[in-house]
C-alpha cells in the first residue's frame, strides 16, 4: 500500500523532470508554468463548454 512518503517522492521526481526539461529547452517560462498551464486550460475549457451548452438551449 502506498504511503505518504511515496506520494512525496513521486511529486519530487515529477518536479525535477519538469525543471530539467525547462532547462534543457532553455525555456523563459518558469518550470512551474507547465502544470499550471495545463490546469488553467482545462478549467477554461470546462467553463466554456458549459457556457456553450447554455447558449445551445
C-alpha positions, 0 to 999 in steps of 0.5 A, a space after each residue: 500500500 502506498 504511503 505518504 512518503 511515496 506520494 512525496 517522492 513521486 511529486 519530487 521526481 515529477 518536479 525535477 523532470 519538469 525543471 530539467 526539461 525547462 532547462 534543457 529547452 532553455 525555456 523563459 517560462 518558469 518550470 512551474 508554468 507547465 502544470 499550471 498551464 495545463 490546469 488553467 486550460 482545462 478549467 477554461 475549457 470546462 467553463 466554456 463548454 458549459 457556457 456553450 451548452 447554455 447558449 445551445 438551449 
